[in-house]
């Protein structure tokens, strides 16, 4: 059955999601809301309901029988703000970016099995950099095991996906986001974020002490296998050349790892990767919306409302 989606906010992420969703089988955008005129004017009101309301509580989601409302404004990422979409009639809410005090952070290919439609009404999709970091961490943890890992995110001081730069600190940071997706690694993973006055995407450096001695060849083989088989196929892409931070316009993978930058010294491993940009993030939002809608219907069918 088709999952009915509404988008709040037609900035870069919202517009990309609108384009991606149009090509996704089983996903239909039935409504959009944006208070800025130019982006809203590009939507055909004969096919998609269009509104320009400031408060999510006032949105016509009930009229459109919205299964999933995707919050893309960057303004309503807290539990209180995102819950306005539920009041307006949406069954579930997916927040683009890191959320605050939401029910869960769910990343496709990483921890989507943990999603429970009855307990998780307000869901964060995480950030593009957080998703990439989780993918890298999972690949190393799979065969080798991780004793301890440190992830450094280096990115521009301006917006990547969220409208404000992110800094290390209390909950809502890179570490808390990663551990929401991979709680079993809580005592073994730490993160820091570096923001520079440069253009381009987010580069990730993962340094880990793994459970057994390995080699560059073995680690790169693990990366290549994960990129083509299993839940991370299509989410992870391996390139041999050094990363080009400007080549993300139509990248669909969430994590592009440079195998030429892999370094190994016994049990010490270093990986260097680029987090996917807006286009790949829109694909993850579409996939998560589809997952949320499908699993909700399957649960209701099996157990009743």
C-alpha positions in Angstrom: 0.0 0.0 0.0 1.1 3.6 -0.7 2.5 5.6 2.2 1.1 9.1 2.3 3.7 11.7 3.2 3.6 15.4 4.0 6.6 17.7 4.0 7.0 20.7 6.2 9.6 23.1 4.8 10.8 23.3 1.3 14.4 24.3 1.8 17.2 22.3 0.2 16.3 19.1 2.1 12.6 19.5 1.6 12.9 20.1 -2.1 15.3 17.2 -2.6 12.9 14.9 -0.7 10.0 16.1 -2.9 12.0 15.1 -6.0 13.2 11.8 -4.6 9.8 10.8 -3.3 8.3 11.2 -6.8 10.5 8.4 -8.0 9.9 6.1 -5.0 7.4 3.3 -5.5 4.9 3.1 -2.7 5.5 6.6 -1.5 3.2 9.6 -2.3 3.6 13.2 -1.2 0.1 14.4 -0.6 0.8 17.8 1.0 3.6 20.3 1.5 3.8 23.3 3.8 6.2 26.2 3.4 6.0 29.8 4.4 8.5 30.9 1.7 6.8 31.7 -1.7 9.3 30.7 -4.4 9.7 27.0 -3.4 6.0 26.7 -2.8 5.1 28.1 -6.1 6.9 25.3 -7.9 4.5 22.7 -6.5 1.4 21.8 -8.6 -1.6 22.3 -6.3 -3.7 20.1 -8.5 -1.6 17.1 -7.4 -0.3 18.1 -3.9 -2.1 20.1 -1.3 -0.1 23.3 -0.6 -0.2 25.5 2.5 1.8 28.3 4.1 1.2 28.0 7.9 3.8 28.7 10.6 2.7 26.3 13.3 2.6 22.5 12.7 -0.5 22.3 14.9 -2.5 24.1 12.3 -1.4 22.0 9.3 -4.1 20.1 7.3 -2.6 16.6 7.8 -5.8 15.1 9.1 -7.6 16.1 5.9 -4.9 14.5 3.8 -4.8 11.3 5.8 -1.1 11.7 6.3 0.8 8.6 7.4 4.2 10.3 7.9 4.9 14.0 8.3 8.6 14.9 7.5 9.8 17.9 9.4 12.4 19.7 7.2 12.3 23.3 8.5 15.0 22.7 11.2 12.7 24.7 13.6 10.6 21.9 15.2 13.2 19.3 16.1 12.3 19.1 19.8 9.7 16.8 21.2 7.3 19.7 21.8 7.7 21.1 18.3 7.6 17.9 16.4 4.5 16.7 18.3 2.5 19.5 16.6 2.3 17.3 13.5 0.7 14.6 15.6 -1.9 17.1 16.9 -2.5 18.1 13.3 -3.4 14.5 12.3 -0.2 12.8 11.1 0.3 9.2 12.4 4.0 9.5 12.7 6.7 12.2 12.4 10.2 11.9 10.9 12.5 14.8 11.8 15.2 15.7 9.3 18.4 16.1 11.4 19.2 15.5 15.0 16.2 15.7 17.3 15.8 16.5 21.0 14.0 14.2 23.3 12.3 12.3 20.5 11.2 8.6 20.8 14.1 7.2 18.7 16.8 7.9 16.2 16.5 5.5 13.2 18.9 5.2 10.3 18.3 2.8 7.4 20.9 0.1 7.1 22.0 0.7 10.7 19.2 0.2 13.3 15.9 0.2 11.4 15.0 -3.1 13.1 14.6 -1.3 16.4 11.8 0.9 15.1 8.5 0.1 16.9 5.5 2.0 15.5 3.6 1.8 18.8 6.4 3.3 20.9 8.1 5.5 18.3 5.7 8.2 17.0 8.4 10.9 16.9 11.5 9.7 15.0 14.7 11.5 14.2 16.5 10.5 11.0 19.7 11.7 12.4 22.2 13.8 10.5 24.0 12.9 7.3 27.3 12.8 9.2 25.9 10.7 12.0 24.6 8.1 9.5 27.9 8.0 7.8 29.8 7.5 11.1 27.4 4.7 12.1 28.0 2.9 8.9 31.8 3.1 9.2 31.6 2.0 12.8 29.4 -1.0 12.0 31.7 -2.3 9.3 34.6 -2.4 11.7 32.6 -3.8 14.5 31.2 -6.6 12.3 34.2 -8.9 11.8 36.9 -7.4 14.0 35.0 -6.0 17.0 35.8 -2.6 18.4 37.7 -2.1 21.7 37.5 1.7 21.4 36.9 4.1 18.6 37.1 7.9 18.1 35.3 9.7 15.3 36.2 13.2 14.2 33.8 15.1 12.0 35.4 18.0 10.0 32.9 20.2 8.2 32.0 23.7 7.2 31.0 26.2 9.9 27.8 27.0 7.9 24.8 24.7 7.6 25.2 21.1 6.3 21.7 19.8 6.9 20.6 21.6 10.0 20.3 25.4 9.9 22.8 26.0 12.7 26.4 24.7 13.1 26.8 21.9 15.6 29.3 21.8 18.4 30.4 19.1 20.8 28.7 19.2 24.2 25.6 17.8 25.9 22.9 15.6 24.3 22.2 16.5 20.7 25.9 16.1 19.8 27.7 13.7 17.4 28.4 11.2 20.2 24.9 11.1 21.6 23.4 10.7 18.1 25.8 7.9 17.3 25.0 6.1 20.5 21.3 6.4 20.0 21.8 4.3 16.8 24.5 2.0 18.3 23.8 1.8 22.1 25.9 -1.3 22.5 29.0 0.7 21.9 28.4 3.3 24.5 31.5 2.7 26.6 33.7 2.2 23.5 33.0 5.2 21.1 33.6 8.9 21.4 33.2 11.7 18.9 34.3 15.3 18.3 33.3 17.9 15.7 35.5 20.5 14.0 33.9 23.3 12.1 36.0 25.4 9.7 35.3 28.4 7.5 35.5 26.3 4.3 33.0 25.1 1.6 32.2 21.4 1.0 30.7 18.5 2.9 31.6 16.7 6.1 34.8 14.5 6.2 34.9 11.7 8.8 38.1 10.3 10.3 37.5 7.1 12.3 40.4 5.8 14.4 39.7 2.5 16.2 41.5 -0.2 18.2 39.9 -3.4 17.0 39.7 -6.8 18.6 42.4 -8.5 16.5 45.3 -7.7 14.3 44.3 -7.0 10.7 45.6 -5.4 7.5 44.7 -2.7 5.0 43.7 -5.3 2.5 41.4 -7.1 4.9 39.8 -3.9 6.1 39.2 -2.6 2.6 37.8 -6.0 1.7 35.3 -5.7 4.6 34.3 -2.2 3.3 33.8 -3.5 -0.3 31.7 -6.4 0.9 29.5 -4.2 3.0 29.1 -1.7 0.1 27.6 -4.5 -2.2 26.0 -7.0 0.2 23.6 -6.8 3.1 21.8 -3.8 4.6 24.5 -1.2 3.8 24.5 -2.0 0.0 23.8 1.3 -1.7 24.4 3.3 1.5 28.2 2.8 1.5 30.4 3.4 -1.5 34.1 2.7 -1.8 36.4 4.8 -4.0 40.2 4.4 -4.3 41.0 8.0 -5.2 41.2 10.7 -2.6 37.9 12.2 -1.7 36.5 15.2 -3.6 34.3 17.2 -1.3 32.5 19.0 -4.2 31.3 15.8 -5.9 28.1 15.2 -3.9 25.4 16.9 -6.0 23.8 13.6 -7.0 25.5 11.2 -4.6 23.0 8.6 -3.3 25.3 6.9 -0.8 25.3 8.1 2.8 29.0 7.3 3.2 31.8 7.5 0.6 35.0 5.9 2.0 38.4 6.4 0.4 40.2 3.0 0.5 43.4 4.7 -0.4 43.3 6.4 3.0 42.9 3.3 5.0 45.7 2.8 7.5 46.4 -0.2 9.7 49.0 -0.9 12.4 48.3 -4.2 14.1 45.0 -3.6 15.9 44.9 0.2 15.1 42.7 1.2 12.1 42.1 4.5 10.5 39.3 5.2 8.0 38.6 8.4 6.1 35.2 9.0 4.5 32.9 11.7 3.2 29.3 12.0 4.5 26.7 12.1 1.8 25.1 15.5 1.0 21.5 16.7 0.7 20.6 14.4 -2.2 21.7 11.2 -0.4 20.0 12.4 2.8 16.7 12.9 0.9 16.9 9.3 -0.2 17.3 8.2 3.5 14.3 10.3 4.5 12.2 8.7 1.8 13.4 5.2 2.8 12.7 5.9 6.5 9.2 7.4 5.7 8.4 4.2 3.7 9.7 2.0 6.5 7.7 3.9 9.2 4.5 3.8 7.1 4.8 0.2 6.0 5.7 -1.2 9.5 2.9 0.8 11.1 0.3 -0.7 8.8 1.7 -4.2 9.2 1.6 -3.8 13.0 -2.0 -2.5 13.0 -3.1 -5.3 10.6 -1.5 -8.0 12.9 -2.7 -6.7 16.3 -5.5 -4.2 15.6 -5.6 -0.5 16.5 
